[in-house]
Amino acid sequence: MIPAPLRNIVIVGGGTAGWMAAAAFARVLGPTFKVQLIESEQLGTVGVGEATVPHIKAFNNLLGIDEAEFVRQTQGSFKLGIEFVDWQRPGSTYMHGFGTQIGHPLGLLPFHQYWIKQHARGKAQPLGAYTLNTVAAARGKFMTSAGDVPANSLLANI
C-alpha cells in the first residue's frame, strides 16, 4: 500500500521565525497544503525590536510584499551593518557592513587580493574602509539600492 502524500505542515512555535516559516510555506506550496502554526498560550510577545539582514528583501519579494509599504506600515528602518563592541578586546569596535561589494575589482584580481597584499605590508586601511555600507554608516549616510544602474555598480548593491 502506498501511503498518502503529505498535505499538512505543522509549525510548533510562533514568534517571528514561526510566522515567517508559515507564510513562506503557504506562499510556495499553495492551497494543496494545509499550514498550521501552534503557539504557546503561556508565552507572551517578547516585545523587543526585530532586526534583519539584507536577505529579508528576497523573502519579502517571495511573499509579494512591497518594501516601501512594509517599512511604512511597520515603522521600520534600514541598517547598513552591525557594530561589534569589545569584540576583540575591551575598547575595540568592528563594523560588519552588509553587502557583497568590497572595494572594486582591479584588473584580473578581485579587490580583496590586493588588500591582503597591502595589509601584509602595513599599507592598507581596515577592510571596512573599502566597503560602501561601512563607510556610509560611519558618516550617517543612507540610500536604498539604485535600480537604474548597472548590476556591477556599488549603488546597486546597498
ROZA-231709 format. One record per atom (N, C-alpha, C): residue in three letters; y, x, z. Coordinates in steps of 0.1 Angstrom, whole numbers, plus 2048, in hexadecimal, padded with zeros to 3 digits. Layout:
% residues N
ALAYXZ
...
END
This chain:
% residues 158
MET7F4808800
MET800800800
MET80C809800
ILE8168067F7
ILE82280D7F6
ILE82C807800
PRO83280F809
PRO83C80A812
PRO84880580B
ALA84F7FB810
ALA85B7F680A
ALA86680180B
PRO86E802801
PRO87980D802
PRO88380980D
LEU888814813
LEU89281281D
LEU89F80C818
ARG8A4802820
ARG8B07FB81C
ARG8B97F9827
ASN8B67FF833
ASN8BE7FE83F
ASN8C280B844
ILE8CE80E847
ILE8D381A84D
ILE8DA81685A
VAL8D581C865
VAL8DB81A872
VAL8E2826877
ILE8EE82687A
ILE8F6831880
ILE8F882E88E
VAL8F3837897
VAL8F48368A5
VAL8FF83E8AA
GLY90A8388AF
GLY91683F8B3
GLY92183C8AA
GLY92C8388B0
GLY9388358A8
GLY9418418A7
GLY94E83E8AB
GLY9588488AA
GLY95B84B89C
THR96385589A
THR96785988C
THR95B85D884
ALA953865889
ALA94786A881
ALA93E85E87D
GLY93B855886
GLY93284A883
GLY938841879
TRP94583D87B
TRP94B834871
TRP94D83A864
MET950847863
MET95184E856
MET94484E84F
ALA939851856
ALA92C851850
ALA92884384B
ALA92B839853
ALA92882B84F
ALA930827842
ALA93D82B842
ALA945828836
ALA94082F82A
ALA93C83C82B
ALA937843820
ALA92983E81B
PHE92083B824
PHE913835820
PHE916828818
ALA91E81F81E
ALA921812818
ALA92781480A
ARG93081D808
ARG93681F7FB
ARG92D8257F1
VAL92582F7F5
VAL91D8367EB
VAL91082E7E8
LEU90A8287F2
LEU8FD8217F0
LEU8FF8137EB
GLY90B80D7EE
GLY90D7FF7E9
GLY9067F57F1
PRO9067E97EB
PRO9017DD7F2
PRO8F17DC7F3
THR8EA7E57ED
THR8DC7E57EE
THR8D77EA7FB
PHE8E07F1803
PHE8DC7F6810
PHE8E57EF81A
LYS8DF7EC826
LYS8E67E7831
LYS8E97F283A
VAL8F67F483D
VAL8FB7FF846
VAL8FF7F8853
GLN8F97FD85E
GLN8FC7F786B
GLN900803874
LEU90B80087C
LEU91080A885
LEU90F805894
ILE90980C89C
ILE9078088AA
ILE90F8118B3
GLU91980B8BA
GLU9218128C4
GLU91E80E8D2
SER9208188DB
SER91E8158E9
SER92980C8EE
GLU9268028F5
GLU9307F98FC
GLU935800908
GLN92F80A90D
GLN933811919
GLN93C81C917
LEU93E82090B
LEU94782B908
LEU954825901
GLY95F829906
GLY96B824900
GLY97082E8F5
THR97B82A8EF
THR9818338E5
THR98783F8ED
VAL98484B8E7
VAL9898578ED
VAL9988588EE
GLY99F8548E4
GLY9AD8538E5
GLY9B58608E2
VAL9AF8698DB
VAL9B58758D8
VAL9B98758C9
GLY9C287E8C5
GLY9C587F8B7
GLY9B98858AF
GLU9B78808A4
GLU9AC88589B
GLU9B288F891
ALA9AB89988E
ALA9B08A3884
ALA9A58A587A
THR9A98A886E
THR99F8AA863
THR9A28B785C
VAL99A8BB853
VAL99C8C684A
VAL99E8C183C
PRO9A28C9833
PRO9A68C4825
PRO99B8BC81E
HIS98F8BE822
HIS9848B681B
HIS9858A781D
ILE98D8A3826
ILE98F895829
ILE99588E81C
LYS99C895814
LYS9A1890808
LYS99688B7FE
ALA98B8937FD
ALA98088F7F5
ALA9798837FB
PHE978883808
PHE97187880F
PHE97986B80C
ASN98686C80E
ASN98F86080C
ASN98E85B7FD
ASN98D8657F4
ASN98C8617E6
ASN97F85A7E3
LEU97485F7EA
LEU9678587E9
LEU96884A7ED
LEU96F8477F7
LEU9718397FC
LEU97B8317F5
GLY9838387EC
GLY98D8317E5
GLY99A82F7ED
ILE99C8387F7
ILE9A8836800
ILE9B383E7FA
ASP9BE8387F8
ASP9CB83F7F4
ASP9D08477FF
GLU9D28547FC
GLU9D685E807
GLU9E485A80D
ALA9EE857804
ALA9FB854809
ALA9FB847812
GLU9F383D80E
GLU9F2831816
GLU9EB833823
PHE9E183B822
PHE9D983F82E
PHE9E2846838
VAL9EA850834
VAL9F285783D
VAL9FD84D843
ARGA0284483B
ARGA0C83B83F
ARGA0683184A
GLN9FB82C847
GLN9F5822850
GLN9F082885D
THR9EC83485D
THR9E683B869
THR9F1843870
GLN9FD84386A
GLNA0884C870
GLNA0385A871
GLY9FB85E867
GLY9F586C867
GLY9FF876862
SER9FA882862
SERA0288E85D
SER9F8898857
PHE9FD8A2851
PHE9F68AC84A
PHE9F68B9853
LYS9EC8C1851
LYS9ED8CE857
LYS9E88D884D
LEU9EE8E484E
LEU9EB8EE845
LEU9E18F8849
GLY9DD8F7856
GLY9D390085B
GLY9D18FE86A
ILE9CA907870
ILE9C890687F
ILE9CB914885
GLU9D491488F
GLU9D7920896
GLU9CE9228A2
PHE9C892E8A3
PHE9C09318AE
PHE9C793B8B7
VAL9C99378C4
VAL9D193F8CD
VAL9C79458D7
ASP9C99528DA
ASP9C195A8E3
ASP9B395B8DD
TRP9B195B8D0
TRP9A495B8CA
TRP99E9698CB
GLN9A59738C7
GLN99F9818C8
GLN9A19878D6
ARG9AD9848DB
ARG9B098A8E9
ARG9BC9828EE
PRO9BE9828FB
PRO9CA97B900
PRO9D797F8F9
GLY9DF9758F5
GLY9EB9788EE
GLY9EA9798DF
SER9DE9798DA
SER9DC97A8CB
SER9DD96B8C5
THR9E196B8B9
THR9E095E8B1
THR9DB9618A3
TYR9D495789E
TYR9CF957890
TYR9D194A88A
MET9D794987F
MET9D993D877
MET9CF93C86C
HIS9C693386C
HIS9BD930861
HIS9C3926858
GLY9C992A84D
GLY9CF921844
GLY9C491A83B
PHE9C690E839
PHE9BD906830
PHE9C090A821
GLY9B6907819
GLY9B890A80B
GLY9AF915807
THR9AC9167FA
THR9A39217F5
THR9AA92C7EF
GLN9B792B7EC
GLN9BE9367E5
GLN9C39407EF
ILE9BE94C7EE
ILE9C49577F6
ILE9C99617EC
GLY9D69637EC
GLY9DD96C7E2
GLY9DB9667D4
HIS9DC96F7CB
HIS9DA96A7BD
HIS9D29757B6
PRO9C89717AD
PRO9C097B7A7
PRO9C898579F
LEU9C49927A1
LEU9CC99D79A
LEU9C29A4791
GLY9C49A1784
GLY9BB9A777A
GLY9AC9A277B
LEU9A39AB77C
LEU9959A777C
LEU98F9A3789
LEU9969A7794
LEU9909A57A1
LEU99899A7A9
PRO9919927B1
PRO9989897BA
PRO9A19907C4
PHE9AB9897C8
PHE9B598F7D0
PHE9B09967DD
HIS9A698F7E3
HIS9A19947F0
HIS99B9A27EF
GLN9969A67E3
GLN9919B37E1
GLN99C9BE7E2
TYR9A79BB7DC
TYR9B39C47DE
TYR9B79C47EC
TRP9B89B97F3
TRP9BC9B8800
TRP9B39C1809
ILE9A69C0808
ILE99D9C8810
ILE9A09D780F
LYS9A29DB802
LYS9A59E9800
LYS9B29EE806
GLN9BC9E5805
GLN9C99E980A
GLN9C99E881A
HIS9C29DE81F
HIS9C09DD82D
HIS9BA9E9833
ALA9AF9EE82D
ALA9A89FA832
ALA9B2A06832
ARG9BCA06829
ARG9C6A11829
ARG9D1A0F832
GLY9D1A03839
GLY9DDA00842
GLY9E99FB83A
LYS9E89F682E
LYS9F39F3826
LYS9F49E4823
ALA9EC9DC829
ALA9EC9CD827
ALA9F09C6833
GLN9F79BB831
GLN9FB9B283C
GLN9EE9AA840
PRO9EE9A284B
PRO9E399A84E
PRO9E0990842
LEU9D398D840
LEU9CF985835
LEU9D7978834
GLY9DB97283F
GLY9E296583F
GLY9F0966838
ALA9F5972837
ALAA02974830
ALAA01972821
TYR9F597181C
TYR9F396F80E
TYR9ED96180B
THR9ED959815
THR9E894B814
THR9F3941815
LEU9F593980A
LEUA01931809
LEUA02927816
ASN9F792181A
ASN9F8917825
ASN9FB91E832
THR9F692A834
THR9F9932840
THRA08935841
VALA0D93A836
VALA1C93E835
VALA24931837
ALAA21927830
ALAA2991A831
ALAA2991583F
ALAA1D915846
ALAA1D910853
ALAA2591885D
ALAA2592585B
ALAA2D92E863
ALAA3C92B861
ARGA40927856
ARGA4E924852
ARGA52915854
GLYA4890D858
GLYA4B8FF85A
GLYA4D8F784D
LYSA468FB842
LYSA488F5835
LYSA3B8EE832
PHEA3C8E4829
PHEA308DC825
PHEA338D4818
META298D3810
META298CA805
META1B8C6802
THRA198BA7FB
THRA0B8B77F7
THRA088BE7EB
SER9FB8BE7E7
SER9F78C57DB
SER9FE8BF7CF
ALAA028C87C6
ALAA098C47BA
ALA9FE8C07AF
GLY9FF8B47AA
GLY9F58B07A0
GLY9F98B4791
ASPA058B8790
ASPA0A8BB782
ASPA0B8CA77F
VALA038D2785
VALA038E0783
VAL9F58E477F
PRO9F38F0778
PRO9E68F5775
PRO9DD8F6781
ALA9D08F477F
ALA9C68F578A
ALA9C7902792
ASN9CA90D78B
ASN9CB91A792
ASN9D891D798
SER9E1914798
SER9EE91579F
SER9EC9147AE
LEU9F491C7B6
LEU9F391C7C4
LEU9F790E7C9
LEUA009077C2
LEUA048FA7C6
LEU9FA8EF7C4
ALA9F08F17BC
ALA9E58E87BA
ALA9DB8E87C5
ASN9DC8F17CE
ASN9D18F37D8
ASN9D68F37E6
ILE9E18EB7E9
ILE9E68EB7F6
ILE9DE8E17FE
END
